[in-house]
Amino acid sequence: MEDKNTDFAFAEARAMLALGRLDGALEHCPPNVQRIFAAQILRGTLVGALRQEGHLFTEARFHAWFAGLTTLSEMPSRHASAPRALCEGILIELAHASWAPLADIALQLKPALLAPHDLQSQGDNARTHAAIEDARALVDRHSPKPQPLPFASLSRLYDAVAGSLRFAPADRQFSPIALAGRRFSVERPAPSSPRWAIEMQYGEWLRSAGTLRCALPFTGLIRMDVLAADDPGTARTSRADALHTVASNMFQQLGEATRLALECSERLSGQRTTSRAPALFELLGGFGPLRSAQIESALGATRIGVRGMVAILEDRGMIAHSTIAGSHLHALAASGSTGPDKDIASAFTVKALDDFEASLAHIDELLAGSGN
């Protein structure tokens, strides 16, 4: 019993330290880092939701599909939500996010979604909207007053998911078939749980509780194996591990965003203040490959303006191109990277780092005094 108590106490402490580290870094990072990071988070939310729904694809295939150059999957699951309707619903929802950089990039990229239209899209749009609204209601209903630590609330949220008709994992399905005069039962893939909708809402609760200053989607927070866990101690540890993993991954993304912002500042330092090339660099660095028509709509630029931005990045070896179905996708050229901790530290003042250390010390006090 003591080992299990030690396990979940350690897991929860790690999770809080990861959240504190992310929160402290977000408080002091400059606007250009925030913009790149927000685009990374948006892409991760879209990709995570599509994969949870049963779509199988690579990152390259996602960007080609988003640009309208191919289908998303060769053999999509018959239970998977229509991909364009799903992404449209998420973009609309995140366009109303309380964190301005995330809302801004969602608004920018909504018209840049050129993916093929889904069949029967009206019904698919309604289902996506219903999942988001049900998730919002579930999170609001099962999240108590703001608390210094999120673990009791997260436990209640998991219980609510397990008891929800919409969000609980579906039972396995079997279909009878006849072959050579014999009858068999064949297991069919069960409909997926749209837990992405809950993960998208949970960041707002963390913000209202004072745990995070920015409401971010926590893609990957609701784990199917934890929902099925029988042992309460194991489930408690696994929930904390999931929270730690998501927060740590976002901190690493923030480190990459910081590296990209520093590279942009250094290599484009001689540009006129009116140049839009840095904005294109941030967009491609955060979200990923886009075609010219998408860049025009996302940045509100003309075709000639986009050509000028691309030419500036080409002259400095900062952009690469690929051709799919006769169209060009623009992406950042590969470059070396340094560790995220070093990058983030180099972007902050001594005062900012002192404030960050103070916030971690406050978390230690909360953990020491908590009975959770």
N, C-alpha and C positions, 0 to 999 in steps of 0.2 A: 504493500500500500504506500509506504514511504517513497519507493522508487517512482510510482506513478505520480505522486504529489510533486516529487522533484522534477519529473518529466514535464508536466504541464506548467509548473512554475517557471522553469527555464524557457519553455517555448513561449509563454506569454511575455516574459521579460525581453526575449529576443524580438518579439513582434513589436512591443512598445518602443524599443530602441530603434528599430527600423523605421517606425512611423515618426519618431522624433527627429531622426536624421533627415528623413525626407521633408518634414515640415520646416525644419530649420534652414535647409538648403533652399527651399522654395521661397521662404520669406525674403531672402537677400539676393536671389539671382536677378540679373538685369532683364529688361523687357525682351531683348532679342533671344535670350536663352528660354524665356517663358514661351515665346511664340514657337520656337522649334520643338520644345518639349510638348506643348499642347498638340501640335500636329502629329507627333509620335504617339501620344495617348489616343488621339482620334483614330489613327490607323489601327492601332492595337485593339481598340474596342470593336471596330468593324470586322477585322479579321477574326477576332475571338468569337464574336457572335455568329459569324458564318460557319465557323468550324464546329461550334456547339450545336448548330442546327443540322450538322451532318454533311456539309459540303467539304469535298476533298480537293485541295489545290495547293500550289506553291505560292510563295510571295510574288514571284514574277508573274504567275498566272493571274493573281489578284489584280495587279496593276494593269495588266493588259485588258482584263475584264472591265475594270473601273473606267478605262479609257474607251470602252466600246469596241474593242478589237477582237474579242473572242468570247466564248462562253466561259463560265467560271469553272465548271467541272465537266469531265467527259461523261461520267455516270453519276449524276446527283442522286442522293437518297430520295425515295418516294415520299418520305415524311418531312423532308427539309423545307423550310419556308422559302418562298421565292426570294432570291438574293437581292435583287434591286429594291423590292419593296421593303425588305429588312433594313438595308442601308439607308434608304430614304427616311424611314421612321427614326432611325438612330440619329441621323444628321439633323432632322427637325427637332428632336428632343434635346440634343446637345447644343443646338443653337440658342436654347433658353437656359443654358448652364449658368450658375451663379459666378463661376470663375470666368472673367472676361476673355482671356486668351483662348480658352476652349470654345466658348460661344462664338468668338470671332472666326476661328478656323473652320468651325462647322458651317457657318454662314458662307464663308468663302468657297468651300468645297462642295456645297450642295449643288450649285449649277454645273460643277465640274464632273458630276457623276454622269458619265455617258454610257454606262453599261446597258446592254440590250434589255428592252422592256420585257417584263414577265408576262406570261399568259395569265388571264384572269387576275390582273393586278389589283382590281378594286377589292376583291375579297382578301387578298394577301395584305394589302395596306391596312384593312380593318383589323385583321388578326394581329399584325405588328403593333398597331396602336393600342389594341386591347391588352396585349401582354405588358406594354409599358405602363399603362394606367393601373392594371392590377398589381404590378410590381411596386408602383409608387404607394398604392393603398396598403399593401402588405408591409412594406418597410415602415410607413408612418404608424400603422396600427400596432406593430409589435416592437417598436423602439420606444423605450420609456424616456423620462426626462434626461437631459444631458448628464452624463456621468464621466468621471475622470478616466476610467478604463472602459474599453468597449466590449469586453469578453462576455459579460452576462447578456448584453444586448445581442451579441452575435449568436450566442447559444439559443436565445428565443427566436431569432430570425431563422436559424436552421430548423428549429422545431416547426415553425410556421410554414417553411418551404416543404418539409416532409408531409405536412398535413394538407397541403394545398392541392386542389384538383388540377389547377393549371401547371404548377411548378414542380410537383412531386415527380420523381422518376417513374416512368410508365412500367407496368409489368411486362414481362416477356410475352410475346405473342407467337402462337403456333398455328400453322395452317395444315390441314390434311391434304395429302396428295396420293394419287394412285399410280403405281409403276409396276409393270409386269404382273398385274393381277394382285399386287400387294399394296396395302395402305400404310403410309408413313405420316408422321407429323414433322413438319419442317419449321424451325424457329425463324421468325421474321424480325428484322430490326424494329425495335419499339420506337414510337415517336419520341423525339428529343424533348428535354425540358428547356424552356426558354429562360434559363437562369441568368443569361446575359442581361436581361431587363432588371433583375434585382441587383446584380453587381453594378449596373450603371447608376442605380439610385442610392446605393449604400454610402457613397462618398458624401452625399448631401447630409446624411445623418452624422457622419464623423465631423463634418464642418459645424453643424449645429451643436454638437456635443463639445466642441472646442478641441477635439483631438487633432484635426487638420485645419489649416486656415483656407485651403483650397479644396473644393468638392471635386474629386476625381473619380472616374469609373474604376472600380476594382475588379477588372476582368480576371477570372480564375479564382475568385474568393469562395464561391459555393462549389464544393467538391462532392462528386457523387459518392465516393467511397466513404466520406464522413457521414453522409445522409444514411448510409446503410450500416454504419458501425453500431455494434451492440453494447460495447463497453463504454460507459460515460467518461472514464478517465482518458481512454484512447481518443474518443471523439473530441474531448476538450483540447488535448494536445494537438490533434490534427487541425482543428479550427484555427488555433494560434499559429501553427506552421503555415497554413494557407495565407493568413494575414501577413505573416512575415515575408513569405515568398513574393506576394504581390507588391508590398511596399519596397522590398529590396530591388525587385526588377525595375520599378519606377525610378528608384534612386540611381540605378545604373543608366537608365535612359536619360535622366537629368545630367549625368556626367557626360554622356555622349553629346547631348544638346549643348553643353558648355564648351566642349571641344570644338564642335562645329561653329559655334558663335565666335570663338577666338580665331579660328581659321578664317572665317569670313572677314573679321575686322582686320586681320593682318594682311590678307592677300588682296582685299579690295579697299585698302586704306586711301588710295589715291583717287578714288572716284568722286565725282561731283556729289554734293549733298542731295541733288534731285535724282540721282541714278536709282533705278529700280532693280539693278542687278543683285544687291544684297537681299532684297525681298524674295527674288527668285531662288537664290541660294538657300534661304531659310525654308522656303516652301518645299523644295526638293529634298533638303536635308532632313526635314521633319516627317513629311508624308511619304516621299518616295517618287518614283518615276511618273511623269505626266507628259502628255502630248501638248503641242502648242495651243490647240483649241481650249484645252482645260486651263492652261496657264492664263490665257486671255480672260476667261470668265472668272477665274479665282482672283487675279490681281487687277481686274478691270482695265486691262491694257489692250492696245490695238495689236494687230498682227505685226506691223512694223516695229512697234515697241518691244514685243516679245523677241523678235529677231535681234534687236539691238542688245537686249539683256543676255540672250544666249551667246551672242558674239563676244561680249565682254568676258563671260565665264570661259568660253572656248580659248580666248587669247591667253588666259592664265592657266589653262589645263585643268580647270575645275569642273568640267562637265563632260559627260559621256553620252553616247546615243546608241539606241538599238532600233531595229526596224521590224515591225510586226504587221503583217497584212498590208504592207505598203505604207504604213505610217510610222513616224519617228516618235520614240519615247525618249525624253530627256531625263537624265539622272545625274547625280553628283559622281564625279570620278573618284575612284578608290584612293584613299590616302591613309597614311599611318595614323595610329591613335595612341593616346596615352591612357593611363588608368583613370577612371572616373573620380576617385578621391582626390588625386593631384589636380585634375582639371577644375573641379568645383572649388577646392581651396584657393587656387590661384585667382579665381574671379571675385573673391570677397575681401573686404577690408578687415583689419584687426578687430575693430569693434563688432563687425558682423560675426566673426568667428567666436568672439567672447560671448555674444548673445546666444549663439548656437550651443556653446558648451553649457551655458546657464540653463537652457531649455532641457538639455539632456539630464542635468542634475535634478531639475524639477521632476522629470519622469522617474528617476531613481527614487525620489522621495515618495511619489505616488505608489510605486511598486512596493516599497518597503512598508507603507502604511495600509495597503489594501488587503482585505480579507478574501478577495476573489481568487 
